[in-house]
Amino acid sequence: MRQRVPLILALAAIGAQIVYPLVDGSSRDAVTIAVVGLLAAASISHAAINRGVVWTAALIAVTAGVGLASEIVGTATGMPYGCYGYSVDRLGPALSDVPLIVPFAWTAGFYPIWCVATRLVQRFTPASRRIGRVALTVTGLVGWDLYLDPQMVADNQWAWCVDNAGLAGIAHIPLTNYAGWIAIGLIMATIMEAITSRFEKPTLSDAVPYGLFLWTWLGSALAHAVFLSAPELRYSAMYGFVVMGILGVWLLATFGVAFARSRTSHADTPPRS
């Protein structure tokens, strides 16, 4: 029964994301806040049920805490992401000009990627598993931001000080942004890797975070390519799909292998007399 809580929250978040292209103005701002809040709640509740309260408290402290600190420093100094600033009063209360909902977006994005990375490295040696999970988590975070940043900039939730220092088609988002995501992602993933070795308990089911990851990867590509109007999002659809797809294609392959093995095992089981 407890597993239904994160599932319901995840489905509600997906529903809010489906609504997002259908509204604008203050209604879209409210939907944006709802999406982040519901995704964070789904991730936090799933982690608490499946990985324990101590591990979940660490997840919140590391992702939301480090995320908020990096955003406050980033908007004040331009480090580590580059020069940018949030629109005022669009996403609710703020601290040092950073909306307080923003750090929970880090939690909401990090956790499903971490769970997918955990599955992908489960057959690695212990040492390789630790390095691989950190590397894959950082890769997934950068892929997610290749969707997130262009979409939010197109919606005027924040703006960058330059307009010609980024990737083709989304040059108004500087490459320093992705370097910053790599640096902050490495900090978060490395800390969580150290905490996981001590406090994570055996996981019951990661179906919800797998679903959220796949929805983010495939759903964002479709939304950017078809349902959202800003022309630069056609490029972010491609970039995000390719980079998140490093994990996504691998994850789907593991599902295929597991299904094939289960079919083979079932076929090899002798019938009951």
Residue pairs with C-beta under 8 A, 6 or more apart in sequence:
2 49
3 49
3 204
3 205
3 208
5 45
5 49
6 42
6 43
6 45
6 46
6 49
6 208
7 42
7 208
9 38
9 41
9 42
9 45
10 38
10 39
10 42
10 208
10 211
10 212
12 38
13 34
13 35
13 38
13 39
13 42
13 212
14 215
14 219
16 31
16 34
16 35
16 38
17 35
17 215
17 219
17 223
19 31
20 28
20 31
20 32
20 35
20 223
21 223
21 227
21 228
23 31
28 155
29 90
29 91
32 91
32 155
32 157
33 91
33 92
33 101
36 101
36 102
36 104
36 105
36 108
37 101
37 104
39 105
39 108
39 109
39 212
40 104
40 105
40 107
40 108
42 108
42 208
42 212
43 59
43 107
43 108
43 110
43 111
43 112
43 209
43 212
44 56
44 59
44 60
44 107
44 111
46 111
46 208
46 209
47 55
47 56
47 59
47 111
48 56
49 204
50 203
50 204
50 205
50 206
51 59
51 200
51 201
51 203
52 199
52 200
52 201
54 199
55 195
55 196
55 199
55 200
55 201
58 191
58 192
58 195
58 199
59 107
59 110
59 111
59 192
60 107
62 188
62 191
62 192
62 195
63 103
63 106
63 107
63 110
63 111
63 188
64 103
64 104
64 106
64 107
65 103
66 106
66 184
66 187
66 188
66 191
67 102
67 103
67 105
67 106
67 107
67 184
67 188
68 95
68 98
68 100
68 102
68 103
70 80
70 81
70 180
70 184
71 98
71 102
71 103
72 95
72 96
72 98
73 79
73 80
74 80
74 81
74 82
74 84
74 180
75 84
75 85
75 86
75 96
75 97
75 98
76 96
78 84
78 161
79 180
80 176
80 179
80 180
80 183
80 184
81 176
81 177
81 179
81 180
81 181
82 160
82 161
82 162
82 165
82 174
82 176
82 177
82 180
83 160
83 161
83 162
84 158
84 159
84 160
84 161
84 177
85 97
85 158
85 159
86 94
86 97
86 98
86 99
86 102
86 157
86 158
87 156
87 157
87 158
87 159
88 94
88 97
90 99
90 156
90 157
91 99
91 101
91 102
91 157
92 99
92 100
92 101
93 99
93 100
94 100
105 148
106 188
109 141
109 144
109 148
109 216
110 137
110 141
110 188
111 209
112 209
112 210
112 212
112 213
112 216
113 136
113 137
113 140
113 141
113 144
113 213
113 247
114 133
114 137
114 189
114 192
114 209
115 206
115 209
115 210
115 213
116 136
116 140
116 209
116 210
116 213
116 247
116 248
116 251
117 132
117 133
117 136
117 137
117 140
117 247
118 133
118 206
119 206
119 210
119 251
119 254
120 132
120 136
120 247
120 250
120 251
120 254
121 128
121 129
121 132
121 133
121 136
122 129
124 132
130 193
130 197
133 189
133 193
134 186
134 189
134 190
134 193
136 246
136 247
137 185
137 188
137 189
138 181
138 182
138 185
138 186
138 189
139 243
139 246
139 247
140 213
140 244
140 246
140 247
141 181
141 185
142 178
142 181
142 182
142 185
142 243
143 217
143 239
143 240
143 242
143 243
143 244
143 245
143 246
143 247
144 216
144 240
144 244
145 177
145 178
145 181
146 178
146 236
146 239
146 240
146 243
146 244
147 216
147 220
147 221
147 224
147 236
147 237
147 240
147 244
149 170
149 173
149 177
149 236
150 170
150 173
150 224
150 230
150 232
150 233
150 235
150 236
151 220
151 224
151 228
151 230
151 233
151 236
152 158
153 159
153 160
153 172
153 173
154 228
154 230
154 232
154 233
160 172
160 173
160 174
160 177
162 172
162 174
163 171
163 172
164 171
164 172
165 171
165 174
165 175
165 176
166 172
166 173
166 174
166 175
166 177
167 173
167 175
167 235
167 239
168 235
169 232
169 234
169 235
169 236
170 232
170 235
170 236
170 239
172 232
210 251
213 247
213 248
213 251
214 248
214 251
214 252
216 244
217 240
217 241
217 244
217 245
217 247
217 248
218 241
218 248
220 237
220 240
221 237
221 238
221 240
221 241
222 237
223 237
224 233
224 234
224 236
224 237
224 240
225 233
225 234
225 237
